[in-house]
Amino acid sequence: VAILVFFVVASEANLQNDTIDIEFTWKCPRDSEWCDNKADLTKAGWFIFSMLMIAFLAKDMINGCKSSSLMRLIDNAFVCLIILAQ
């Protein structure tokens, strides 16, 4: 029932309206052939985002790397490297 209600409400959404809370990065007016990129992503923003994510996840990564067995330590270190590589 909830899924049906979601689809009914979503089908009535007017995404062309500028007063909605959703912000799209591309704005394509109907009367123009060109689209504008409205994204305001900067290197400073990505740096701040990365620092916040590292600060938030550091405790979990450190606790995940602490282990008693060598094999489990290697597995956890591999997972930590994969997380950091993304």
C-alpha positions in Angstrom: 0.0 0.0 0.0 2.8 2.4 0.9 4.5 1.8 -2.5 1.3 2.5 -4.3 0.9 5.8 -2.4 4.5 6.7 -3.2 4.0 6.2 -6.9 0.7 8.1 -6.9 2.3 11.1 -5.2 5.5 10.9 -7.3 3.5 10.9 -10.5 1.8 14.2 -9.5 5.2 15.9 -8.8 6.0 18.9 -10.9 9.8 18.9 -11.3 9.9 21.9 -13.6 8.8 24.2 -10.8 11.6 26.3 -9.3 9.9 26.4 -5.8 10.5 22.7 -5.0 13.1 21.6 -2.4 15.0 19.4 -4.8 17.9 21.0 -6.5 19.0 19.6 -9.8 22.5 20.3 -11.2 21.3 20.7 -14.8 18.7 23.2 -15.8 17.2 22.7 -19.2 14.5 25.2 -20.2 11.9 23.9 -22.6 12.3 26.8 -25.0 16.1 26.4 -25.3 18.4 23.9 -26.9 21.1 24.5 -24.3 21.3 23.3 -20.7 23.0 25.1 -17.9 25.1 23.3 -15.2 24.1 24.8 -11.9 26.5 22.6 -9.8 28.6 24.6 -7.4 31.1 21.9 -6.5 34.6 23.1 -5.7 37.8 21.5 -4.5 37.4 23.1 -1.1 34.0 21.6 -0.8 35.3 18.1 -1.7 38.1 18.6 0.8 35.7 19.6 3.6 33.4 16.6 2.7 36.4 14.2 2.8 37.6 15.5 6.2 34.2 15.1 7.7 33.8 11.6 6.3 37.3 10.6 7.6 36.5 12.1 11.0 33.1 10.3 11.1 34.4 6.9 10.0 37.9 6.9 11.6 36.7 5.3 14.8 35.0 2.5 12.9 38.0 1.9 10.6 40.4 1.9 13.5 38.2 -0.5 15.5 37.8 -2.7 12.4 41.6 -2.9 11.9 42.1 -4.0 15.5 41.9 -7.7 15.7 43.4 -10.6 17.6 44.1 -13.1 14.7 46.5 -12.3 11.9 44.1 -13.6 9.1 41.3 -11.4 10.4 43.7 -8.4 10.6 44.7 -8.9 7.0 41.0 -9.2 5.9 40.1 -6.0 7.8 43.1 -4.1 6.5 42.1 -5.1 3.0 38.6 -3.8 3.6 39.9 -0.6 5.1 42.1 -0.1 2.0 39.1 -0.6 -0.3 37.1 1.9 1.7 39.9 4.5 1.6 40.5 3.9 -2.2 37.0 5.0 -3.0 
